[in-house]
Amino acid sequence: MLQKIQETAEFLRGKMNTAPETAIILGTGLGSLVNEITDKYEIEYKDIPNFPLSTVEGHSGKLIFGKLGNKDIMAMQGRFHFYEGYSMKEVTFPVRVMRELGIKTLFVSNAAGGMNPDFVIGDLMIINDHINFFPEHPLRGKNIPYGDRFPDMSAAYDKRLIAMAKEIAAEKNIRVVEGIYLGTQGPTFETPAEYRMFHRMGGDAVGMSTVPEVIVARHCGIRVFGISVITDLGLEGIVVECSHEEVQKAADEAQPKMTTIFREIINRA
Ligand code: HPA
């Protein structure tokens, strides 16, 4: 495992002419931030040794190196989801490669269903904590010596970055909400009873990603900041039909706001 991670990092280092300390994982429908990256160098996942092979024909995803404003960054356009059939080791493999490459801060984004009655579709939710509801833990198995066997999770989402995000949002007149992301495997959207349960368990938003990558990043000592774009609502008593198309559309409309917040934090941090 460690050898594979190092091999992949070695390969990428050979292609990179920057040394970014910031990485971004772009979620469903949230890829437009890549249009703001300059001095771009792109590598398709399928051309990266040891990267998981895509389960979707023609949707391999890519790693992008370049500049966002004045900062060197690396971005993942497309992530690996557990529901696609990848193991947790595969889902989180790129994060461990990031650690080898010297990444210090990880920005994550996702589309999520809102369960907090104060939320509206299109809201940006700053993630201040998460609930891991995946059926397998990404750190299960022999401990990789990037971190402790029993890693602390008391502040998984960086408080300073959260404060900065709120400041920037206020400055730019962007409405943001804050809350707990509950990660579950999917691929079904929730039944009304499941939304109710997840809300009562303490979740403000629910989605099918992010938690595995965040856990592994924290295990590696990488700081994390995350935003959920609320693309649909699963509120008690008013759960309506949800489709992938609606999720895409809402994500598409909200992504300029998310891009602004990510860009500004990265440039000020
Ligand atoms: N549930 C789970 N995942 C999601 C949702 C949802 O309502 N919306 C976007 N991703």
Boltz pocket constraint, residues with backbone or C-beta under 6 A from the ligand:
constraints:
  - pocket:
      binder: B
      contacts: [[A, 111], [A, 112], [A, 113], [A, 114], [A, 186], [A, 188], [A, 189], [A, 190], [A, 206], [A, 207], [A, 208], [A, 229], [A, 231], [A, 232], [A, 233], [A, 234], [A, 242], [A, 247]]
      max_distance: 6.0
